[in-house]
Amino acid sequence: GFPYCFANSMFNTGISKPEDYGTETIEGIKAEELVPENTYAVSANTKPNVIMIQLESFFDPLLWKKNPGTGNLKSGTEEDYDPIPFFHRLQKSYPHGYLNVPSVGAGTANTEFEAITGMNLDFFGPGEYPYKTVLKKTSCESVAFDLKNLGYSAHAIHNNEATFYDRNNVFAQIGFDTFTPIEYMNNIERNPAGWCRDKILVKEIIKTLDSTEGPDFIYTISVQGHGKYPDFEYYCEQIHEMDDFIRSLVNTLRTREEPIVLVMYGDHLPSFEWTADEMINKSLYQTEYVVWNNMNLPKKRMDVEAYQLAAHVLDMLGIHEGTMMRFHQNYLNGGMEDEETYLADMKALEYDILYGDKEVYGGELPYSPTNLQMGHKNITIKKVSNSDNNFAVTGENFTKFSYVMVNGEYADTIFVSDDMLLVGGITLKDGDSVVVVQKGKDGIKLSSTSMFIFRSHQ
């Protein structure tokens, strides 16, 4: 009953210690299954930007046998209606396949956890979200950390609140340098259910690419396809707009003269009362992925687990960096006896890295939390102009989530533009401190500018 389930979810967390866990087991895995050694083998002097986009509840409705069609988004009939035509077009020309995910209808953060860390959620407690348990206090090797070892910068983008699933804290534990949530975005458009439309992510991804000179790893989490859905027709309308977002992003990336790999996949099926028998692929735990690129990667179909996806993509690029990445690459390339051994050794590695003695690293975890910058650009105050009973703050990168504090107290703030905020009801005095704070709807402060001391003669 409920008391048992509640207690189980509260106390049965983490990964249980494998019976054969110890130095000998981990050394054996290192010697036999973490090959090849860390290398970077893609064409000389070429480090492609790697962009991963986790598409909220993105699923191909044509896989649902009972798909009624709607026919109202285009002029076509039900028979030729396809809400995601561009995604289907990409599948015909680029690497793709089914993606086995750990949840259905919800659980975005757990698919995300598997995709970023390469770790299998099955070994954790029932219903556990590692973002809310072990990663609150423990750093973990990830694709972000791995690529940073090769000179990449690592960025996360999400057009929803920063504190959802504690991402504002967790992303520091898994190696990201910057995190741009909705609180750092302007020109937000929302769908009828109140979720931010995904098309805003095009400019955010491009601005992030432009923010550094070297190669970038950008992990993006979309939100437009989020439930609840009034009906199936509404869901199809949302993923059709998400398909338009994908088209716009790909067409924009095509114009850039730098190598780019763009991995797109759904995090889980939408929350409809479907059964596996109603699916062409006979599964409620499979979405699809596709890998657009401008590097002529071989077009091949391969079905993978969410925790194998990054390893699979990096393997196509000749990148063999990191513990879980090389472990999965070895298995995917046939370098393992059987799946049973693979799963057992995977559990041993995950336990060692998160809860054990860090034997795989020689006894000491080589990763520590990053100094996570909120937003890929700093928010700054340049000038404060005083008037009778109000004042203006001029600066850079303000949003509708920017709030002015005077002497440590929040003031009534009006967002004018990305370079100006107005405050009413206050006349500043010499020596008053002014700070601009970014905070979401939950009131949690995400970041703040340096303190500006007002002087009337300035």
C-alpha positions as CSV (number, residue, x, y, z in Angstrom):
1,G,0.0,0.0,0.0
2,F,0.9,3.7,0.1
3,P,3.0,3.5,3.4
4,Y,5.2,0.8,1.9
5,C,5.6,2.6,-1.4
6,F,6.4,5.9,0.4
7,A,9.0,4.2,2.7
8,N,10.5,2.3,-0.2
9,S,11.0,5.5,-2.3
10,M,12.4,7.4,0.7
11,F,14.9,4.8,2.0
12,N,15.5,2.3,-0.7
13,T,17.7,4.5,-2.8
14,G,21.1,4.2,-4.4
15,I,22.9,1.2,-5.8
16,S,23.3,-1.9,-3.7
17,K,26.9,-3.1,-3.3
18,P,27.6,-6.0,-5.8
19,E,28.7,-9.2,-4.1
20,D,31.9,-9.4,-6.0
21,Y,32.8,-5.7,-5.7
22,G,36.4,-5.0,-5.0
23,T,39.8,-4.1,-6.5
24,E,40.1,-7.3,-8.5
25,T,36.7,-6.9,-10.1
26,I,37.3,-3.2,-11.1
27,E,40.9,-3.9,-12.3
28,G,39.5,-6.7,-14.5
29,I,36.9,-4.4,-16.0
30,K,39.6,-1.7,-16.6
31,A,41.9,-4.2,-18.3
32,E,39.4,-5.9,-20.5
33,E,36.4,-3.7,-21.0
34,L,37.6,-0.1,-20.9
35,V,39.3,-0.2,-24.2
36,P,40.5,1.4,-26.4
37,E,42.5,3.8,-24.2
38,N,41.4,7.4,-24.1
39,T,41.8,8.7,-27.7
40,Y,40.5,11.3,-30.0
41,A,40.5,9.9,-33.5
42,V,38.1,12.0,-35.6
43,S,39.9,13.8,-38.6
44,A,42.9,15.7,-37.6
45,N,42.4,19.1,-35.9
46,T,38.6,18.7,-36.0
47,K,36.6,18.8,-32.8
48,P,33.0,19.0,-33.8
49,N,30.4,20.9,-31.7
50,V,28.2,18.2,-30.1
51,I,24.6,19.3,-29.4
52,M,22.1,17.0,-27.7
53,I,18.4,17.9,-27.6
54,Q,16.1,16.0,-25.4
55,L,12.6,16.7,-26.8
56,E,9.8,16.7,-24.2
57,S,7.3,13.8,-24.8
58,F,8.4,13.7,-28.4
59,F,7.0,10.5,-30.0
60,D,6.0,9.4,-33.5
61,P,2.2,9.1,-33.5
62,L,2.5,6.9,-36.6
63,L,3.8,4.2,-34.3
64,W,0.5,4.1,-32.5
65,K,-1.8,1.6,-34.3
66,K,-4.9,3.5,-33.3
67,N,-3.7,6.9,-34.4
68,P,-6.9,8.6,-35.7
69,G,-5.1,11.3,-37.6
70,T,-6.4,14.8,-37.3
71,G,-5.8,16.3,-40.8
72,N,-6.3,19.9,-39.5
73,L,-2.7,21.1,-39.3
74,K,-2.3,20.9,-43.0
75,S,-4.7,20.7,-45.9
76,G,-4.2,16.9,-46.2
77,T,-6.5,14.1,-45.3
78,E,-6.1,11.8,-42.3
79,E,-4.4,9.2,-44.5
80,D,-1.5,11.5,-45.4
81,Y,-1.3,13.4,-42.1
82,D,2.2,13.4,-40.5
83,P,2.8,15.8,-37.6
84,I,6.6,15.4,-37.7
85,P,7.6,15.3,-41.4
86,F,11.0,16.9,-41.0
87,F,12.1,14.4,-38.3
88,H,11.0,11.6,-40.6
89,R,13.0,13.2,-43.4
90,L,16.1,13.3,-41.2
91,Q,15.7,9.6,-40.3
92,K,16.0,8.7,-44.0
93,S,19.4,10.4,-44.4
94,Y,21.2,10.3,-41.1
95,P,22.0,7.8,-38.3
96,H,18.9,6.9,-36.3
97,G,17.1,4.2,-34.4
98,Y,14.9,3.4,-31.4
99,L,15.9,4.7,-28.0
100,N,15.0,2.6,-25.0
101,V,14.1,5.0,-22.1
102,P,13.6,4.3,-18.4
103,S,10.1,5.9,-18.0
104,V,6.8,6.5,-19.7
105,G,4.5,9.5,-19.5
106,A,6.9,11.4,-17.1
107,G,10.4,11.1,-15.6
108,T,12.2,13.5,-17.9
109,A,15.1,13.9,-15.5
110,N,15.8,10.2,-15.4
111,T,16.2,9.8,-19.2
112,E,18.3,12.9,-19.0
113,F,20.5,11.3,-16.2
114,E,21.1,8.2,-18.3
115,A,21.9,10.2,-21.5
116,I,24.4,12.5,-19.7
117,T,26.1,10.1,-17.4
118,G,25.9,6.8,-19.4
119,M,24.5,5.2,-16.2
120,N,21.7,2.6,-16.1
121,L,18.9,3.7,-13.8
122,D,17.8,0.1,-13.3
123,F,20.4,-0.3,-10.6
124,F,18.9,2.5,-8.4
125,G,16.0,2.3,-6.0
126,P,12.5,2.0,-7.3
127,G,11.2,5.4,-8.5
128,E,14.4,7.1,-7.6
129,Y,15.6,10.3,-9.2
130,P,19.4,10.5,-8.8
131,Y,19.1,14.3,-9.4
132,K,17.3,14.4,-6.0
133,T,19.4,11.9,-4.2
134,V,23.1,11.1,-4.8
135,L,23.8,14.0,-7.2
136,K,22.8,16.5,-4.7
137,K,26.1,15.9,-2.9
138,T,28.3,13.8,-5.2
139,S,30.0,14.7,-8.5
140,C,29.7,12.2,-11.3
141,E,31.6,11.6,-14.5
142,S,29.5,12.6,-17.5
143,V,29.7,13.5,-21.2
144,A,30.3,17.1,-20.1
145,F,33.3,16.2,-18.0
146,D,34.6,13.8,-20.7
147,L,34.5,16.3,-23.5
148,K,35.9,19.0,-21.3
149,N,39.0,16.8,-21.0
150,L,39.4,17.3,-24.7
151,G,39.1,21.1,-24.6
152,Y,35.3,21.5,-24.9
153,S,33.1,24.0,-23.0
154,A,30.0,22.4,-21.6
155,H,26.6,24.2,-21.6
156,A,23.0,23.3,-20.6
157,I,19.9,25.0,-21.9
158,H,16.3,24.5,-20.8
159,N,13.3,26.6,-21.6
160,N,11.7,26.0,-18.2
161,E,12.4,26.9,-14.6
162,A,16.0,26.4,-13.4
163,T,15.0,24.7,-10.1
164,F,12.9,22.0,-11.7
165,Y,14.5,18.7,-10.7
166,D,17.2,20.8,-8.9
167,R,19.0,21.3,-12.2
168,N,20.5,24.6,-10.9
169,N,22.5,22.6,-8.5
170,V,22.9,19.2,-10.2
171,F,24.4,20.6,-13.4
172,A,27.4,21.7,-11.4
173,Q,27.9,18.1,-10.2
174,I,27.9,16.7,-13.7
175,G,30.4,19.1,-15.3
176,F,28.5,22.0,-17.0
177,D,30.1,25.4,-17.2
178,T,26.9,27.3,-17.9
179,F,23.2,26.7,-17.5
180,T,20.7,28.9,-19.3
181,P,17.1,28.3,-18.1
182,I,14.0,30.3,-19.0
183,E,14.8,32.9,-16.3
184,Y,17.7,34.1,-18.6
185,M,15.6,34.2,-21.8
186,N,13.6,37.0,-23.5
187,N,10.8,36.9,-26.1
188,I,9.2,33.9,-24.5
189,E,6.1,32.5,-26.2
190,R,3.8,30.0,-24.5
191,N,1.5,27.4,-25.8
192,P,-2.2,27.0,-24.6
193,A,-1.0,24.8,-21.7
194,G,1.4,27.5,-20.5
195,W,4.7,25.8,-21.6
196,C,7.3,27.8,-23.4
197,R,7.4,27.1,-27.1
198,D,10.6,25.4,-28.2
199,K,11.4,27.7,-31.1
200,I,13.1,30.0,-28.6
201,L,15.8,27.4,-28.3
202,V,17.2,28.1,-31.8
203,K,18.6,31.5,-30.9
204,E,19.7,30.2,-27.4
205,I,21.7,27.4,-29.0
206,I,23.3,29.7,-31.6
207,K,24.1,32.4,-28.9
208,T,25.7,29.7,-26.8
209,L,27.8,28.4,-29.8
210,D,28.9,32.0,-30.4
211,S,29.9,32.6,-26.8
212,T,33.1,30.6,-27.0
213,E,35.9,30.2,-29.5
214,G,36.6,26.5,-29.0
215,P,34.3,23.5,-29.5
216,D,31.1,23.2,-27.4
217,F,29.0,20.5,-25.9
218,I,25.5,21.8,-25.5
219,Y,22.8,19.7,-23.8
220,T,19.3,21.1,-24.4
221,I,16.1,20.1,-22.7
222,S,12.9,21.2,-24.5
223,V,9.5,21.6,-22.8
224,Q,6.8,22.4,-25.3
225,G,5.5,18.8,-25.6
226,H,4.7,18.7,-21.8
227,G,1.3,17.5,-20.7
228,K,-1.5,17.7,-19.6
229,Y,-3.1,17.3,-23.0
230,P,-6.8,18.1,-23.6
231,D,-6.8,15.5,-26.4
232,F,-4.6,13.7,-28.9
233,E,-5.1,16.4,-31.5
234,Y,-3.6,19.1,-29.2
235,Y,-0.6,16.8,-28.6
236,C,0.0,16.4,-32.4
237,E,-0.2,20.2,-32.8
238,Q,2.5,20.6,-30.2
239,I,4.9,18.1,-31.7
240,H,4.3,19.5,-35.1
241,E,5.6,22.9,-33.8
242,M,8.5,21.0,-32.2
243,D,9.2,19.5,-35.7
244,D,9.2,23.1,-37.1
245,F,11.7,24.0,-34.4
246,I,14.0,21.1,-35.4
247,R,13.7,22.2,-39.0
248,S,14.6,25.8,-38.2
249,L,17.6,24.8,-36.0
250,V,19.0,22.4,-38.6
251,N,18.6,25.0,-41.4
252,T,20.4,27.5,-39.2
253,L,23.2,25.1,-38.3
254,R,23.7,24.3,-42.0
255,T,24.9,27.8,-42.6
256,R,27.8,27.5,-40.0
257,E,31.2,26.7,-41.3
258,E,32.2,24.4,-38.5
259,P,31.7,20.7,-37.9
260,I,28.5,20.0,-35.9
261,V,26.7,16.9,-34.6
262,L,23.1,17.3,-33.5
263,V,21.5,14.5,-31.6
264,M,17.7,14.7,-31.1
265,Y,15.5,12.3,-29.2
266,G,12.3,12.0,-27.2
267,D,12.6,11.6,-23.4
268,H,9.5,9.4,-23.0
269,L,6.1,8.7,-24.5
270,P,3.3,11.2,-23.8
271,S,0.9,10.6,-20.9
272,F,-1.9,8.9,-22.8
273,E,-3.5,5.6,-21.6
274,W,-1.8,3.5,-24.3
275,T,-0.7,-0.1,-24.1
276,A,2.3,-1.8,-25.6
277,D,0.1,-3.9,-27.8
278,E,-1.2,-0.8,-29.5
279,M,2.3,0.1,-30.6
280,I,3.8,-1.0,-33.9
281,N,7.1,-1.5,-32.0
282,K,5.3,-3.3,-29.1
283,S,6.9,-1.0,-26.4
284,L,5.9,2.0,-24.3
285,Y,9.5,2.5,-23.4
286,Q,10.9,3.3,-26.8
287,T,11.2,6.7,-28.4
288,E,13.4,7.5,-31.5
289,Y,16.6,9.4,-32.1
290,V,18.3,10.9,-35.1
291,V,21.8,12.3,-35.5
292,W,22.0,15.2,-38.0
293,N,25.5,16.2,-38.9
294,N,27.6,18.0,-41.5
295,M,30.5,15.5,-41.3
296,N,29.2,12.7,-43.6
297,L,28.8,10.2,-40.7
298,P,27.8,6.8,-42.1
299,K,24.0,6.5,-42.2
300,K,23.1,3.5,-40.2
301,R,20.2,2.4,-38.0
302,M,21.0,1.2,-34.5
303,D,18.7,0.8,-31.6
304,V,20.3,1.8,-28.3
305,E,19.5,2.4,-24.6
306,A,19.4,6.0,-23.4
307,Y,22.6,5.3,-21.4
308,Q,24.3,4.1,-24.5
309,L,23.3,7.0,-26.8
310,A,26.2,9.4,-26.1
311,A,28.7,6.6,-26.3
312,H,27.3,5.5,-29.7
313,V,27.5,9.0,-31.1
314,L,31.0,9.6,-29.8
315,D,32.1,6.3,-31.2
316,M,31.0,7.4,-34.6
317,L,33.2,10.5,-34.1
318,G,36.2,8.5,-33.0
319,I,36.0,9.9,-29.5
320,H,36.9,7.3,-26.8
321,E,37.0,9.4,-23.6
322,G,35.6,8.6,-20.2
323,T,34.8,5.5,-18.2
324,M,31.2,4.8,-19.0
325,M,31.6,6.0,-22.6
326,R,34.4,3.5,-23.4
327,F,32.7,0.8,-21.4
328,H,29.5,1.1,-23.6
329,Q,31.5,1.5,-26.8
330,N,33.4,-1.7,-26.1
331,Y,30.0,-3.6,-25.7
332,L,28.4,-2.0,-28.7
333,N,31.3,-3.0,-30.8
334,G,31.1,-6.6,-29.7
335,G,33.9,-6.6,-27.2
336,M,31.9,-8.3,-24.4
337,E,31.0,-12.0,-23.6
338,D,27.3,-11.5,-23.1
339,E,24.7,-9.1,-21.9
340,E,24.6,-10.6,-18.4
341,T,28.3,-9.8,-18.0
342,Y,27.8,-6.4,-19.4
343,L,25.0,-5.5,-16.9
344,A,26.9,-7.0,-14.0
345,D,30.0,-5.0,-14.8
346,M,28.0,-1.9,-15.5
347,K,26.5,-2.1,-12.0
348,A,30.0,-2.6,-10.5
349,L,31.3,0.5,-12.3
350,E,28.3,2.7,-11.3
351,Y,28.6,1.6,-7.7
352,D,32.3,2.2,-7.6
353,I,32.0,5.7,-9.1
354,L,29.1,6.9,-7.0
355,Y,29.2,5.0,-3.8
356,G,32.3,2.8,-3.7
357,D,36.1,3.3,-3.4
358,K,36.6,5.0,-6.8
359,E,38.9,2.1,-7.7
360,V,38.4,2.8,-11.4
361,Y,40.1,6.2,-10.8
362,G,42.8,4.9,-8.7
363,G,41.0,5.6,-5.4
364,E,40.2,9.3,-5.8
365,L,37.3,10.9,-7.7
366,P,38.9,13.2,-10.3
367,Y,35.8,15.4,-10.7
368,S,34.5,18.2,-8.5
369,P,31.5,20.5,-8.9
370,T,32.0,23.3,-11.5
371,N,31.5,27.0,-10.7
372,L,28.2,26.9,-12.7
373,Q,27.4,30.2,-14.3
374,M,23.7,30.8,-14.7
375,G,23.1,32.1,-18.2
376,H,25.8,32.0,-20.9
377,K,26.2,35.8,-20.6
378,N,26.7,37.8,-17.4
379,I,24.0,40.2,-16.3
380,T,25.6,43.5,-15.4
381,I,24.7,47.0,-14.1
382,K,26.3,49.8,-16.0
383,K,24.5,52.9,-14.7
384,V,21.8,53.9,-12.2
385,S,19.8,57.1,-13.0
386,N,17.9,58.6,-10.1
387,S,14.7,60.6,-10.2
388,D,12.0,61.7,-7.9
389,N,10.4,58.6,-6.4
390,N,11.8,56.3,-9.1
391,F,15.0,55.3,-10.8
392,A,16.3,53.4,-13.8
393,V,18.9,50.7,-14.0
394,T,20.8,50.4,-17.2
395,G,22.9,47.3,-18.0
396,E,23.1,44.1,-20.0
397,N,21.1,40.9,-20.4
398,F,18.1,41.7,-18.2
399,T,14.9,39.6,-18.6
400,K,11.4,39.6,-17.2
401,F,12.9,37.5,-14.3
402,S,15.3,40.3,-13.3
403,Y,14.5,42.0,-10.0
404,V,16.2,45.0,-8.4
405,M,17.2,44.9,-4.7
406,V,18.0,48.2,-2.9
407,N,19.9,47.8,0.3
408,G,19.1,44.1,0.4
409,E,15.3,44.5,-0.1
410,Y,13.4,43.7,-3.2
411,A,11.9,46.7,-5.0
412,D,9.0,47.0,-7.4
413,T,10.7,46.3,-10.7
414,I,9.4,46.9,-14.2
415,F,11.2,45.2,-17.1
416,V,11.6,47.6,-20.0
417,S,14.1,45.9,-22.2
418,D,17.2,43.7,-22.0
419,D,19.2,46.8,-21.1
420,M,16.9,48.7,-18.8
421,L,14.8,48.2,-15.6
422,L,12.6,50.7,-13.8
423,V,12.0,50.9,-10.1
424,G,9.1,52.9,-8.7
425,G,8.4,54.2,-5.2
426,I,12.0,54.8,-4.3
427,T,14.4,57.8,-4.5
428,L,17.9,56.7,-4.0
429,K,20.3,58.3,-1.6
430,D,24.1,58.4,-1.8
431,G,25.5,55.1,-0.6
432,D,22.5,53.0,-1.4
433,S,23.3,49.6,-2.8
434,V,21.7,48.3,-6.0
435,V,21.8,44.7,-7.1
436,V,19.9,42.9,-9.9
437,V,18.8,39.4,-9.0
438,Q,17.5,36.6,-11.3
439,K,14.8,34.5,-9.7
440,G,12.0,32.2,-10.9
441,K,8.4,31.8,-9.9
442,D,9.4,29.9,-6.8
443,G,11.3,32.9,-5.5
444,I,14.7,31.1,-5.4
445,K,17.6,33.4,-6.2
446,L,19.6,32.0,-9.1
447,S,22.2,34.7,-9.5
448,S,22.9,38.3,-8.9
449,T,25.0,41.1,-10.3
450,S,27.9,42.8,-8.5
451,M,26.8,45.4,-6.0
452,F,26.4,48.9,-7.5
453,I,26.8,51.8,-5.0
454,F,24.8,54.8,-6.0
455,R,26.4,58.2,-6.0
456,S,24.4,61.3,-7.0
457,H,27.4,62.9,-8.7
458,Q,28.0,59.9,-11.0
